[in-house]
Amino acid sequence: MANNISIGTAYLYSQFLAGSLGTWSTSKSTLLQKTFWALEGEGYASILNSGNMFYNALISKFATIGAAEADAGANNSYGVAVMNLTDRWGNRAQSQLVQIPPPSGNSGGSVPEPSTIAAAALLLLPLGVSAIRILRRKQSAQN
């Protein structure tokens, strides 16, 4: 897979994530994967025909397969991107489609940065130490 994916791949994967492609079976999953490969120029071009339900969805959305094969660019099309994993020598090992969250400010929450977590832990540390001291004093007083 290239650094970017086709707009058709981004669209179909977003529909898959949304649950808009119906119920799933092994054969349907295989067909979707082969459709992704065909859109990315990785073989299986012959399955892009009217007998393929995903082909029909692409034609409905983009009018032509050529339009669906266009590069989605790096603009987070449909909230989908490709993550290209490499081995320790930098050779491509696997490409993975991933859902990209909306830009901050549009999401319901965000993952705090590690420095934020560390700062919070440091702020709570004195409370934990105080609690331990109090428990030890109570145990000493009881003995």
MDTraj code that builds the backbone (N, CA, C; nanometers):
import mdtraj as md
import numpy as np

residues = "MET ALA ASN ASN ILE SER ILE GLY THR ALA TYR LEU TYR SER GLN PHE LEU ALA GLY SER LEU GLY THR TRP SER THR SER LYS SER THR LEU LEU GLN LYS THR PHE TRP ALA LEU GLU GLY GLU GLY TYR ALA SER ILE LEU ASN SER GLY ASN MET PHE TYR ASN ALA LEU ILE SER LYS PHE ALA THR ILE GLY ALA ALA GLU ALA ASP ALA GLY ALA ASN ASN SER TYR GLY VAL ALA VAL MET ASN LEU THR ASP ARG TRP GLY ASN ARG ALA GLN SER GLN LEU VAL GLN ILE PRO PRO PRO SER GLY ASN SER GLY GLY SER VAL PRO GLU PRO SER THR ILE ALA ALA ALA ALA LEU LEU LEU LEU PRO LEU GLY VAL SER ALA ILE ARG ILE LEU ARG ARG LYS GLN SER ALA GLN ASN".split()
xyz = np.array([
    [0.0838, -0.1173, 0.0000],
    [0.0000, 0.0000, 0.0000],
    [0.0885, 0.1239, 0.0000],
    [0.0454, 0.2259, -0.0641],
    [0.1190, 0.3512, -0.0650],
    [0.1017, 0.4220, 0.0691],
    [0.1667, 0.5348, 0.0840],
    [0.1517, 0.6112, 0.2078],
    [0.0093, 0.6600, 0.2261],
    [-0.0581, 0.6879, 0.1170],
    [-0.1977, 0.7285, 0.1231],
    [-0.2845, 0.6164, 0.0673],
    [-0.4110, 0.6234, 0.0957],
    [-0.5039, 0.5234, 0.0446],
    [-0.5987, 0.5895, -0.0536],
    [-0.6703, 0.5065, -0.1267],
    [-0.7681, 0.5602, -0.2202],
    [-0.8894, 0.6112, -0.1433],
    [-0.9593, 0.7040, -0.2037],
    [-1.0796, 0.7592, -0.1423],
    [-1.1868, 0.6502, -0.1283],
    [-1.1879, 0.5546, -0.2214],
    [-1.2831, 0.4434, -0.2136],
    [-1.2552, 0.3525, -0.0957],
    [-1.1282, 0.3247, -0.0704],
    [-1.0905, 0.2431, 0.0461],
    [-1.1309, 0.3147, 0.1743],
    [-1.1009, 0.4441, 0.1825],
    [-1.1378, 0.5216, 0.3018],
    [-1.2891, 0.5187, 0.3234],
    [-1.3636, 0.5360, 0.2155],
    [-1.5101, 0.5355, 0.2254],
    [-1.5621, 0.3998, 0.2733],
    [-1.5190, 0.2919, 0.2063],
    [-1.5693, 0.1588, 0.2441],
    [-1.5314, 0.1234, 0.3876],
    [-1.4088, 0.1561, 0.4290],
    [-1.3675, 0.1236, 0.5656],
    [-1.4494, 0.2044, 0.6670],
    [-1.4798, 0.3304, 0.6351],
    [-1.5623, 0.4100, 0.7264],
    [-1.7022, 0.3494, 0.7383],
    [-1.7546, 0.2965, 0.6282],
    [-1.8856, 0.2318, 0.6297],
    [-1.8815, 0.1024, 0.7117],
    [-1.7713, 0.0291, 0.6986],
    [-1.7517, -0.0922, 0.7784],
    [-1.7503, -0.0569, 0.9270],
    [-1.6731, 0.0460, 0.9648],
    [-1.6638, 0.0865, 1.1055],
    [-1.7980, 0.1324, 1.1599],
    [-1.8772, 0.1968, 1.0754],
    [-2.0084, 0.2464, 1.1174],
    [-2.1137, 0.1360, 1.1230],
    [-2.0798, 0.0162, 1.0722],
    [-2.1760, -0.0936, 1.0703],
    [-2.2799, -0.0795, 0.9606],
    [-2.2478, -0.0007, 0.8582],
    [-2.3435, 0.0274, 0.7508],
    [-2.3403, -0.0728, 0.6360],
    [-2.2564, -0.1745, 0.6454],
    [-2.2431, -0.2691, 0.5348],
    [-2.3168, -0.4004, 0.5598],
    [-2.4049, -0.4018, 0.6571],
    [-2.4862, -0.5208, 0.6823],
    [-2.4183, -0.6237, 0.7702],
    [-2.4767, -0.7435, 0.7727],
    [-2.4225, -0.8516, 0.8544],
    [-2.3005, -0.9122, 0.7862],
    [-2.2168, -0.9770, 0.8657],
    [-2.0882, -1.0242, 0.8154],
    [-2.0780, -1.1748, 0.8101],
    [-2.0032, -1.2200, 0.7120],
    [-1.9692, -1.3611, 0.6965],
    [-1.8233, -1.3653, 0.6525],
    [-1.7650, -1.4825, 0.6539],
    [-1.6261, -1.4960, 0.6100],
    [-1.6113, -1.4576, 0.4640],
    [-1.7042, -1.4993, 0.3809],
    [-1.6931, -1.4673, 0.2383],
    [-1.7096, -1.3165, 0.2133],
    [-1.7966, -1.2513, 0.2877],
    [-1.8152, -1.1069, 0.2726],
    [-1.6905, -1.0312, 0.3196],
    [-1.6302, -1.0762, 0.4292],
    [-1.5070, -1.0149, 0.4795],
    [-1.3941, -1.0302, 0.3780],
    [-1.3845, -1.1482, 0.3182],
    [-1.2820, -1.1737, 0.2169],
    [-1.3037, -1.0838, 0.0964],
    [-1.4282, -1.0693, 0.0543],
    [-1.4590, -0.9834, -0.0602],
    [-1.4221, -0.8376, -0.0308],
    [-1.4507, -0.7905, 0.0907],
    [-1.4153, -0.6529, 0.1268],
    [-1.2637, -0.6343, 0.1237],
    [-1.1897, -0.7304, 0.1806],
    [-1.0433, -0.7202, 0.1797],
    [-0.9894, -0.7184, 0.0364],
    [-1.0410, -0.8052, -0.0482],
    [-0.9961, -0.8084, -0.1881],
    [-1.0336, -0.6799, -0.2616],
    [-1.1460, -0.6198, -0.2243],
    [-1.1857, -0.4917, -0.2832],
    [-1.0861, -0.3832, -0.2429],
    [-1.0453, -0.3831, -0.1159],
    [-0.9419, -0.2887, -0.0715],
    [-0.8149, -0.3072, -0.1543],
    [-0.7717, -0.4333, -0.1694],
    [-0.6490, -0.4612, -0.2445],
    [-0.6628, -0.4135, -0.3892],
    [-0.7786, -0.4380, -0.4493],
    [-0.8006, -0.3952, -0.5880],
    [-0.7939, -0.2427, -0.5991],
    [-0.8556, -0.1726, -0.5060],
    [-0.8538, -0.0262, -0.5080],
    [-0.7130, 0.0302, -0.4890],
    [-0.6296, -0.0454, -0.4183],
    [-0.4932, 0.0006, -0.3911],
    [-0.3933, -0.0505, -0.4947],
    [-0.4430, -0.1182, -0.5998],
    [-0.3544, -0.1671, -0.7051],
    [-0.2686, -0.2841, -0.6618],
    [-0.3196, -0.3639, -0.5693],
    [-0.2453, -0.4783, -0.5167],
    [-0.3049, -0.6108, -0.5641],
    [-0.3564, -0.6131, -0.6847],
    [-0.4161, -0.7347, -0.7393],
    [-0.5670, -0.7343, -0.7269],
    [-0.6270, -0.8441, -0.7687],
    [-0.7717, -0.8671, -0.7598],
    [-0.8552, -0.7656, -0.8384],
    [-0.7977, -0.6990, -0.9376],
    [-0.8721, -0.5996, -1.0161],
    [-0.9967, -0.6598, -1.0796],
    [-0.9930, -0.7911, -1.1095],
    [-1.1066, -0.8548, -1.1766],
    [-1.2320, -0.8608, -1.0891],
    [-1.2194, -0.8440, -0.9584],
    [-1.3398, -0.8500, -0.8742],
    [-1.4171, -0.7186, -0.8737],
    [-1.3599, -0.6152, -0.9331],
    [-1.4314, -0.4874, -0.9398],
    [-1.5311, -0.4915, -1.0548],
    [-1.6429, -0.5588, -1.0273],
    [-1.7498, -0.5737, -1.1264],
    [-1.8852, -0.5665, -1.0571],
    [-1.9901, -0.5655, -1.1334],
    [-2.1242, -0.5456, -1.0781],
    [-2.1712, -0.6592, -0.9873],
    [-2.1030, -0.7731, -0.9871],
    [-2.1385, -0.8810, -0.8960],
    [-2.0854, -0.8596, -0.7551],
    [-2.0028, -0.7594, -0.7353],
    [-1.9416, -0.7292, -0.6063],
    [-2.0228, -0.6179, -0.5400],
    [-2.0823, -0.6474, -0.4258],
    [-2.1663, -0.5480, -0.3573],
    [-2.0890, -0.4219, -0.3214],
    [-1.9589, -0.4353, -0.2931],
    [-1.8784, -0.3187, -0.2573],
    [-1.8481, -0.2334, -0.3807],
    [-1.8312, -0.2994, -0.4941],
    [-1.8160, -0.2275, -0.6210],
    [-1.9402, -0.1411, -0.6453],
    [-2.0567, -0.2009, -0.6256],
    [-2.1823, -0.1283, -0.6470],
    [-2.1932, -0.0079, -0.5534],
    [-2.1479, -0.0238, -0.4276],
    [-2.1501, 0.0886, -0.3328],
    [-2.0558, 0.1994, -0.3784],
    [-1.9400, 0.1597, -0.4325],
    [-1.8434, 0.2588, -0.4815],
    [-1.8984, 0.3353, -0.6014],
    [-1.9634, 0.2636, -0.6934],
    [-2.0215, 0.3280, -0.8117],
    [-2.1321, 0.4247, -0.7693],
    [-2.2130, 0.3844, -0.6713],
    [-2.3188, 0.4730, -0.6213],
    [-2.2606, 0.6006, -0.5619],
    [-2.1475, 0.5879, -0.4934],
    [-2.0872, 0.7027, -0.4256],
    [-2.0015, 0.7888, -0.5190],
    [-1.9193, 0.7246, -0.6037],
    [-1.8183, 0.7978, -0.6817],
    [-1.8431, 0.7988, -0.8329],
    [-1.9433, 0.7289, -0.8807],
    [-1.9817, 0.7202, -1.0229],
    [-1.8893, 0.6302, -1.1048],
    [-1.7582, 0.6310, -1.0807],
    [-1.6663, 0.5437, -1.1539],
    [-1.5642, 0.4843, -1.0586],
    [-1.5091, 0.3720, -1.0975],
    [-1.4025, 0.3116, -1.0169],
    [-1.2787, 0.4006, -1.0215],
    [-1.2533, 0.4638, -1.1346],
    [-1.1400, 0.5558, -1.1438],
    [-1.1474, 0.6656, -1.0382],
    [-1.2659, 0.7181, -1.0169],
    [-1.2833, 0.8212, -0.9139],
    [-1.2621, 0.7626, -0.7744],
    [-1.3066, 0.6374, -0.7530],
    [-1.2893, 0.5715, -0.6229],
    [-1.1433, 0.5374, -0.5965],
    [-1.0656, 0.5162, -0.7038],
    [-0.9243, 0.4817, -0.6886],
    [-0.8359, 0.6043, -0.6677],
    [-0.8938, 0.7238, -0.6784],
    [-0.8149, 0.8461, -0.6602],
    [-0.7569, 0.8507, -0.5190],
    [-0.6410, 0.9092, -0.5086],
    [-0.5713, 0.9208, -0.3814],
    [-0.6536, 1.0056, -0.2850],
    [-0.6766, 0.9496, -0.1668],
    [-0.7523, 1.0232, -0.0655],
    [-0.6692, 1.1377, -0.0085],
    [-0.5390, 1.1338, -0.0268],
    [-0.4527, 1.2375, 0.0288],
    [-0.4347, 1.2192, 0.1777],
    [-0.3712, 1.3144, 0.2371],
    [-0.3423, 1.3068, 0.3804],
    [-0.4408, 1.3902, 0.4602],
    [-0.5606, 1.4073, 0.4097],
    [-0.6571, 1.4968, 0.4744],
    [-0.7588, 1.4228, 0.5606],
    [-0.7249, 1.3020, 0.6043],
    [-0.8123, 1.2300, 0.6973],
    [-0.9493, 1.2028, 0.6355],
    [-0.9532, 1.1609, 0.5103],
    [-1.0790, 1.1346, 0.4413],
    [-1.1604, 1.0281, 0.5131],
    [-1.2831, 1.0635, 0.5428],
    [-1.3770, 0.9742, 0.6109],
    [-1.3251, 0.9261, 0.7459],
    [-1.2285, 0.9946, 0.8034],
    [-1.1737, 0.9539, 0.9328],
    [-1.0922, 0.8260, 0.9257],
    [-1.0354, 0.7960, 0.8075],
    [-0.9597, 0.6724, 0.7874],
    [-0.8230, 0.7070, 0.7302],
    [-0.7219, 0.6371, 0.7774],
    [-0.5859, 0.6538, 0.7249],
    [-0.5205, 0.5169, 0.7209],
    [-0.4011, 0.5122, 0.6653],
    [-0.3258, 0.3875, 0.6613],
    [-0.2029, 0.4020, 0.7499],
    [-0.1757, 0.2973, 0.8249],
    [-0.0575, 0.2913, 0.9084],
    [0.0331, 0.1855, 0.8461],
    [0.1496, 0.2251, 0.8006],
    [0.2434, 0.1331, 0.7366],
    [0.3449, 0.0855, 0.8394],
    [0.3322, -0.0388, 0.8796],
    [0.4232, -0.0968, 0.9779],
    [0.5462, -0.1524, 0.9066],
    [0.6612, -0.1400, 0.9707],
    [0.7861, -0.1886, 0.9119],
    [0.8568, -0.2828, 1.0084],
    [0.9488, -0.3604, 0.9524],
    [1.0321, -0.4443, 1.0378],
    [1.1477, -0.3587, 1.0919],
    [1.2351, -0.4192, 1.1692],
    [1.3420, -0.3418, 1.2322],
    [1.4422, -0.2850, 1.1333],
    [1.4389, -0.3307, 1.0081],
    [1.5293, -0.2797, 0.9050],
    [1.4622, -0.1733, 0.8183],
    [1.3379, -0.1398, 0.8489],
    [1.2675, -0.0375, 0.7733],
    [1.1909, -0.0891, 0.6527],
    [1.1890, -0.2211, 0.6327],
    [1.1133, -0.2792, 0.5214],
    [0.9662, -0.2885, 0.5606],
    [0.8780, -0.2568, 0.4677],
    [0.7352, -0.2672, 0.4975],
    [0.6988, -0.4102, 0.5307],
    [0.6301, -0.4252, 0.6409],
    [0.5883, -0.5580, 0.6853],
    [0.4374, -0.5750, 0.6716],
    [0.3631, -0.4683, 0.6975],
    [0.2178, -0.4783, 0.6975],
    [0.1598, -0.3377, 0.6916],
    [0.0518, -0.3231, 0.6203],
    [-0.0224, -0.1973, 0.6213],
    [-0.1551, -0.2225, 0.6910],
    [-0.1990, -0.1266, 0.7683],
    [-0.3208, -0.1434, 0.8465],
    [-0.4067, -0.0189, 0.8331],
    [-0.5347, -0.0364, 0.8014],
    [-0.6272, 0.0760, 0.8005],
    [-0.6624, 0.1095, 0.9445],
    [-0.6700, 0.2371, 0.9749],
    [-0.7004, 0.2808, 1.1110],
    [-0.8011, 0.3947, 1.1073],
    [-0.8796, 0.4021, 1.2125],
    [-0.9733, 0.5128, 1.2271],
    [-0.9001, 0.6258, 1.2981],
    [-0.9113, 0.7454, 1.2420],
    [-0.8470, 0.8625, 1.2997],
    [-0.9531, 0.9419, 1.3731],
    [-0.9289, 0.9740, 1.5005],
    [-1.0295, 1.0517, 1.5729],
    [-1.0402, 1.1934, 1.5171],
    [-1.1536, 1.2565, 1.5399],
    [-1.1688, 1.3946, 1.4932],
    [-1.0667, 1.4852, 1.5621],
    [-1.0364, 1.5992, 1.5030],
    [-0.9412, 1.6913, 1.5659],
    [-0.9869, 1.7293, 1.7060],
    [-0.8928, 1.7572, 1.7946],
    [-0.9295, 1.7928, 1.9316],
    [-1.0203, 1.9143, 1.9296],
    [-1.1132, 1.9136, 2.0198],
    [-1.2147, 2.0184, 2.0215],
    [-1.3463, 1.9648, 1.9673],
    [-1.3393, 1.8640, 1.8787],
    [-1.4600, 1.8029, 1.8232],
    [-1.4914, 1.6702, 1.8903],
    [-1.3982, 1.6181, 1.9685],
    [-1.4192, 1.4865, 2.0275],
    [-1.4796, 1.5008, 2.1668],
    [-1.5353, 1.3909, 2.2126],
    [-1.5943, 1.3909, 2.3452],
    [-1.4893, 1.3929, 2.4549],
    [-1.3693, 1.3573, 2.4247],
    [-1.2614, 1.3550, 2.5221],
    [-1.1314, 1.3317, 2.4506],
    [-1.0260, 1.3441, 2.5229],
    [-0.8964, 1.3216, 2.4620],
    [-0.8104, 1.2419, 2.5577],
    [-0.7097, 1.1804, 2.5042],
    [-0.6163, 1.1043, 2.5855],
    [-0.5139, 1.2026, 2.6406],
    [-0.4967, 1.2069, 2.7712],
    [-0.4007, 1.3024, 2.8262],
    [-0.2577, 1.2651, 2.7886],
    [-0.1742, 1.3647, 2.7777],
    [-0.0337, 1.3405, 2.7487],
    [0.0309, 1.2775, 2.8705],
    [0.1361, 1.1975, 2.8507],
    [0.2031, 1.1333, 2.9650],
    [0.2490, 1.2336, 3.0703],
    [0.2935, 1.3519, 3.0289],
    [0.3405, 1.4511, 3.1262],
    [0.2268, 1.4960, 3.2176],
    [0.1042, 1.4990, 3.1636],
    [-0.0120, 1.5367, 3.2437],
    [-0.0391, 1.4312, 3.3499],
    [-0.0285, 1.3060, 3.3116],
    [-0.0512, 1.1960, 3.4054],
    [0.0561, 1.1978, 3.5136],
    [0.1817, 1.2189, 3.4737],
    [0.2918, 1.2228, 3.5703],
    [0.2725, 1.3382, 3.6679],
    [0.2308, 1.4544, 3.6187],
    [0.2090, 1.5699, 3.7055],
    [0.0977, 1.5406, 3.8061],
    [-0.0089, 1.4776, 3.7592],
    [-0.1196, 1.4440, 3.8493],
    [-0.0749, 1.3443, 3.9554],
    [0.0044, 1.2465, 3.9160],
    [0.0542, 1.1475, 4.0118],
    [0.1423, 1.2145, 4.1167],
    [0.2256, 1.3082, 4.0730],
    [0.3121, 1.3790, 4.1683],
    [0.2309, 1.4650, 4.2641],
    [0.1215, 1.5227, 4.2159],
    [0.0358, 1.6021, 4.3034],
    [-0.0341, 1.5148, 4.4079],
    [-0.0679, 1.3915, 4.3715],
    [-0.1383, 1.3018, 4.4633],
    [-0.0439, 1.2264, 4.5571],
    [0.0823, 1.2232, 4.5250],
    [0.1801, 1.1486, 4.6052],
    [0.1794, 1.1900, 4.7523],
    [0.1811, 1.3190, 4.7866],
    [0.1795, 1.3558, 4.9291],
    [0.0564, 1.3038, 5.0030],
    [-0.0582, 1.2993, 4.9309],
    [-0.1790, 1.2467, 4.9953],
    [-0.1629, 1.0994, 5.0286],
    [-0.1028, 1.0233, 4.9382],
    [-0.0805, 0.8812, 4.9626],
    [0.0165, 0.8581, 5.0766],
    [0.1226, 0.9373, 5.0826],
    [0.2219, 0.9257, 5.1900],
    [0.1572, 0.9606, 5.3227],
    [0.0734, 1.0653, 5.3246],
    [0.0041, 1.1045, 5.4480],
    [-0.0892, 0.9940, 5.4948],
    [-0.1590, 0.9321, 5.4022],
    [-0.2508, 0.8238, 5.4381],
    [-0.1750, 0.7072, 5.4993],
    [-0.0592, 0.6743, 5.4449],
    [0.0224, 0.5646, 5.4991],
    [0.0687, 0.5987, 5.6400],
    [0.1108, 0.7230, 5.6627],
    [0.1542, 0.7657, 5.7961],
    [0.0411, 0.7520, 5.8966],
    [-0.0785, 0.7950, 5.8568],
    [-0.1934, 0.7875, 5.9472],
    [-0.2246, 0.6425, 5.9812],
    [-0.2223, 0.5541, 5.8817],
    [-0.2503, 0.4121, 5.9069],
    [-0.1454, 0.3517, 5.9989],
    [-0.0193, 0.3866, 5.9792],
    [0.0881, 0.3341, 6.0657],
    [0.0709, 0.3825, 6.2094],
    [0.0327, 0.5097, 6.2257],
    [0.0120, 0.5634, 6.3610],
    [-0.1017, 0.4909, 6.4313],
    [-0.2090, 0.4614, 6.3555],
    [-0.3224, 0.3906, 6.4139],
    [-0.2815, 0.2508, 6.4553],
    [-0.2019, 0.1837, 6.3704],
    [-0.1575, 0.0488, 6.4047],
    [-0.0634, 0.0501, 6.5251],
    [0.0234, 0.1503, 6.5329],
    [0.1166, 0.1622, 6.6471],
    [0.0404, 0.1862, 6.7743],
    [-0.0656, 0.2696, 6.7673],
    [-0.1444, 0.3021, 6.8853],
    [-0.2228, 0.1808, 6.9339],
    [-0.2633, 0.0932, 6.8419],
    [-0.3409, -0.0247, 6.8788],
    [-0.2522, -0.1317, 6.9401],
    [-0.1230, -0.1341, 6.9065],
    [-0.0313, -0.2378, 6.9587],
    [0.0167, -0.1973, 7.0904],
])
top = md.Topology()
chain = top.add_chain()
for i, resn in enumerate(residues, 1):
    res = top.add_residue(resn, chain, resSeq=i)
    for name in ("N", "CA", "C"):
        top.add_atom(name, md.element.get_by_symbol(name[0]), res)
traj = md.Trajectory(xyz[None], top)
